Amino acid sequence: MSAARPARRPPGDLAASRPQHATGSSHERLGAEHPPAAARPPLPTLPAPAPQISGADNAGGTAPSIQSAEVGADLASYIARVSATDHIELPGSKGQLTVWIGLPQNLPQENTDTVSATASLGMRGQTATITPFAPDFEVDPASTVCERVVPSGSVVNFALVPKQAGELTVGANVQLFDSADCSGVPVPKSTSLIRVQVQVCRMCYVQSGLASLGLTAWKAFTQFWAWLLGVVFLTLGILINRWRRRRFHITKADEAAGPPGTS
């Protein structure tokens, strides 16, 4: 006879005997198995990076504008550059004072043998009158009547004749007008001041003295010869008159009576 088989368990008993697995996500199970440690301080946040300019954005080759409003205002305002001959000799030497007014981007190069200074006028204008400031010089002309001012630049020249030697100061006073004929209320402006060296040329003084002496001597010589020629012609007239009396036996009574037939 065969051995007896064990009796089968009902399905409910098998389900009860199996171990029940924990449900939920893996993070929840890990949290349940490993409790969290003390709360850590949050990490500092990094600043946002500066925006990068790509080659496509800068295809035109122009850099992004970084000029402020003040710089743009200065570029839109006129500037005045005053320049003069840096070295003048006495006597007889002349210098030149030049005033240039225009936009700063059109400023020409400075000439050699000159000293200059530039100042912003802070505004624009259509016309202007310019008066040189040169108390130790004789200036020609003394001032301008009405000069038209253009963005490309307007130039006015003045002749300078120094009155004394030394380091002399020159400049210019500008009256700006917002009209085409210098009418209306002007806005006074001043240029920067520059210094001009005026030195005495002693050899020039000697040459000037010799030239003046020679001119004086020549003038005296010509005056003497004019006087001498007058005396000579007067003497010749007297001698010819006497010779005529003797030659034709003319007396003073005959000269007083006049030619025959006139009485």
MINUKE-620803 format. One record per residue (C-alpha): residue number from 1; x, y, z. Coordinates in Angstrom, 3 decimals, m for minus. Layout:
MINUKE-620803
 resi       xx       yy       zz
  NUM        X        Y        Z
...
END
This chain:
MINUKE-620803
 resi       xx       yy       zz
    1    0.000    0.000    0.000
    2    1.251    3.474   m0.724
    3    1.861    6.087    1.927
    4   m0.892    8.572    2.559
    5   m0.469   12.034    1.013
    6   m0.769   15.126    3.175
    7   m4.006   16.993    2.890
    8   m4.005   20.139    0.724
    9   m4.250   23.530    2.355
   10   m7.002   25.803    1.323
   11   m6.051   28.868   m0.796
   12   m6.728   31.301    2.012
   13   m4.144   29.687    4.235
   14   m1.440   29.947    1.543
   15   m2.031   33.645    1.034
   16   m1.865   34.239    4.744
   17    1.391   32.383    5.145
   18    3.258   34.405    2.431
   19    5.211   37.498    3.651
   20    3.657   40.808    2.702
   21    6.045   43.190    0.831
   22    5.922   46.911    1.596
   23    4.164   48.968   m0.956
   24    5.069   52.447   m2.189
   25    8.014   54.001   m4.060
   26   11.645   53.217   m3.469
   27   12.254   56.697   m1.979
   28    9.530   56.139    0.548
   29   10.902   52.728    1.459
   30   14.408   54.197    1.814
   31   13.023   56.932    3.925
   32   11.318   54.482    6.090
   33   14.439   52.354    6.450
   34   16.850   55.276    6.871
   35   15.380   58.199    8.745
   36   16.660   61.660    7.466
   37   19.523   63.369    9.249
   38   19.390   66.887   10.606
   39   18.373   69.521    8.074
   40   21.356   70.953    6.180
   41   21.689   74.738    5.329
   42   20.820   75.533    1.713
   43   23.707   76.169   m0.693
   44   24.262   79.788   m1.816
   45   22.858   80.614   m5.205
   46   25.314   81.712   m7.923
   47   24.746   84.965   m9.820
   48   23.234   84.662  m13.223
   49   25.888   84.697  m15.982
   50   26.172   87.728  m18.217
   51   24.485   87.340  m21.578
   52   26.889   86.276  m24.288
   53   26.997   87.984  m27.669
   54   27.085   85.443  m30.435
   55   28.737   85.906  m33.773
   56   25.348   86.105  m35.452
   57   24.273   88.936  m33.144
   58   27.499   90.819  m33.877
   59   27.663   90.062  m37.589
   60   27.784   93.761  m38.410
   61   31.093   94.139  m36.581
   62   29.831   96.869  m34.218
   63   30.301   96.612  m30.487
   64   27.332   97.181  m28.174
   65   26.845  100.824  m27.259
   66   28.362  101.752  m23.894
   67   28.256  105.538  m24.227
   68   26.223  107.406  m21.671
   69   23.772  110.188  m22.366
   70   26.369  112.745  m21.296
   71   28.866  111.511  m23.891
   72   26.222  111.679  m26.602
   73   25.350  115.216  m25.548
   74   29.014  116.241  m25.728
   75   29.344  114.824  m29.241
   76   26.276  116.800  m30.291
   77   27.664  120.081  m28.879
   78   30.141  122.388  m30.573
   79   33.687  122.740  m29.327
   80   36.050  125.694  m29.757
   81   39.778  125.310  m30.299
   82   41.979  128.365  m29.982
   83   45.529  128.163  m31.344
   84   48.311  130.703  m31.812
   85   51.919  130.997  m32.888
   86   53.919  129.620  m29.982
   87   56.975  131.873  m30.446
   88   57.063  135.516  m31.576
   89   60.081  137.822  m31.727
   90   60.263  141.560  m31.186
   91   60.461  143.858  m33.052
   92   58.468  143.551  m36.247
   93   57.413  139.912  m35.936
   94   53.731  139.007  m36.181
   95   51.812  136.003  m34.920
   96   48.445  134.485  m35.743
   97   45.472  133.608  m33.574
   98   43.055  130.997  m34.976
   99   39.628  130.099  m33.572
  100   37.953  126.894  m34.825
  101   34.326  126.029  m33.925
  102   32.561  122.792  m34.934
  103   31.689  119.257  m33.860
  104   34.446  117.342  m32.018
  105   34.532  114.482  m34.534
  106   35.486  116.996  m37.262
  107   38.376  118.592  m35.351
  108   41.359  119.004  m37.742
  109   44.941  118.210  m36.872
  110   46.961  120.857  m35.094
  111   49.527  122.774  m37.122
  112   53.186  122.743  m36.201
  113   54.795  125.660  m34.335
  114   51.497  126.436  m32.610
  115   50.064  126.067  m29.130
  116   46.360  125.282  m28.721
  117   43.598  124.373  m26.281
  118   40.106  122.959  m26.786
  119   36.940  123.529  m24.745
  120   33.316  122.435  m25.151
  121   30.738  125.148  m25.738
  122   27.964  122.882  m24.449
  123   25.520  123.808  m27.200
  124   25.095  124.572  m30.878
  125   24.331  127.734  m32.789
  126   23.824  128.971  m36.323
  127   26.056  132.057  m36.185
  128   28.581  133.613  m33.830
  129   30.659  136.710  m33.195
  130   34.232  136.175  m32.015
  131   36.281  138.728  m30.096
  132   39.945  137.906  m29.344
  133   41.157  138.238  m25.763
  134   44.727  139.498  m26.109
  135   45.398  142.490  m23.841
  136   49.148  142.508  m24.612
  137   48.744  142.407  m28.385
  138   47.489  144.586  m31.178
  139   44.846  142.453  m32.897
  140   43.607  142.793  m36.468
  141   40.662  142.628  m36.871
  142   39.491  143.566  m33.395
  143   36.411  141.316  m33.731
  144   34.253  139.568  m36.304
  145   30.922  140.907  m37.504
  146   28.945  137.669  m37.951
  147   30.371  134.248  m38.735
  148   28.292  131.268  m39.859
  149   28.977  128.159  m37.759
  150   28.698  124.743  m39.434
  151   29.189  121.234  m37.988
  152   32.199  120.573  m40.238
  153   33.997  123.550  m38.652
  154   34.345  127.313  m39.090
  155   37.732  129.043  m38.905
  156   38.550  132.682  m38.118
  157   42.106  134.093  m38.169
  158   43.480  137.178  m36.400
  159   46.881  138.876  m36.701
  160   48.815  139.395  m33.451
  161   51.449  142.091  m32.915
  162   52.958  141.926  m29.401
  163   53.358  145.108  m27.370
  164   55.911  143.656  m24.955
  165   58.038  140.597  m24.313
  166   57.211  137.763  m21.946
  167   54.758  134.889  m21.594
  168   51.534  136.458  m22.788
  169   47.993  135.052  m22.563
  170   45.537  134.924  m25.439
  171   42.049  133.491  m25.928
  172   38.687  134.405  m27.415
  173   35.150  135.280  m26.371
  174   32.345  133.742  m28.429
  175   28.745  134.929  m28.706
  176   26.504  132.167  m30.085
  177   23.221  133.002  m31.839
  178   20.373  130.719  m32.821
  179   19.691  132.792  m35.943
  180   21.160  133.211  m39.418
  181   22.096  136.919  m39.017
  182   23.364  137.133  m35.420
  183   20.068  138.551  m34.242
  184   18.345  137.757  m30.981
  185   19.760  137.107  m27.539
  186   23.337  135.761  m27.668
  187   24.758  133.069  m25.409
  188   28.232  134.117  m24.214
  189   30.956  131.490  m24.192
  190   34.721  131.604  m23.604
  191   37.524  129.494  m25.022
  192   40.442  128.133  m23.082
  193   43.419  130.430  m22.536
  194   46.839  129.675  m24.012
  195   50.255  131.238  m23.462
  196   52.481  132.630  m26.187
  197   56.220  133.205  m25.771
  198   57.373  136.640  m26.943
  199   61.146  137.239  m26.914
  200   63.303  140.194  m27.824
  201   65.563  139.792  m30.844
  202   68.499  142.137  m30.192
  203   69.948  141.588  m33.637
  204   66.550  142.485  m35.017
  205   66.697  145.695  m33.033
  206   70.154  146.455  m34.478
  207   68.965  145.737  m37.990
  208   65.842  147.764  m37.401
  209   67.936  150.645  m36.032
  210   70.264  150.531  m38.990
  211   67.347  150.459  m41.361
  212   65.740  153.394  m39.558
  213   69.043  155.294  m39.556
  214   69.566  154.631  m43.226
  215   66.051  155.804  m43.993
  216   66.601  158.966  m41.968
  217   69.950  159.618  m43.664
  218   68.461  159.106  m47.097
  219   65.610  161.460  m46.272
  220   68.064  164.124  m45.050
  221   70.231  163.604  m48.129
  222   67.306  164.087  m50.490
  223   66.203  167.196  m48.595
  224   69.754  168.612  m48.777
  225   69.969  168.004  m52.488
  226   66.605  169.656  m53.036
  227   67.817  172.712  m51.098
  228   71.145  172.712  m52.952
  229   69.478  172.493  m56.344
  230   67.189  175.373  m55.403
  231   70.159  177.539  m54.431
  232   71.983  176.648  m57.646
  233   69.027  177.519  m59.891
  234   68.426  180.762  m58.002
  235   72.084  181.762  m58.394
  236   71.999  180.913  m62.080
  237   68.902  183.072  m62.511
  238   70.564  186.048  m60.862
  239   73.739  185.638  m62.928
  240   71.801  185.329  m66.199
  241   69.824  188.472  m65.388
  242   72.970  190.417  m64.710
  243   74.584  189.157  m67.910
  244   71.499  190.197  m69.866
  245   71.648  193.768  m68.470
  246   75.269  194.157  m69.365
  247   74.898  192.582  m72.767
  248   71.957  194.750  m73.879
  249   72.742  197.841  m71.739
  250   69.493  197.629  m69.831
  251   69.176  199.896  m66.850
  252   66.861  199.572  m63.858
  253   64.740  202.454  m65.253
  254   64.278  200.564  m68.495
  255   63.189  197.462  m66.578
  256   60.740  199.574  m64.576
  257   59.302  201.192  m67.739
  258   58.770  197.806  m69.356
  259   59.185  196.816  m73.001
  260   58.940  199.592  m75.650
  261   55.446  200.411  m76.945
  262   53.625  199.237  m73.805
  263   53.154  202.766  m72.386
END
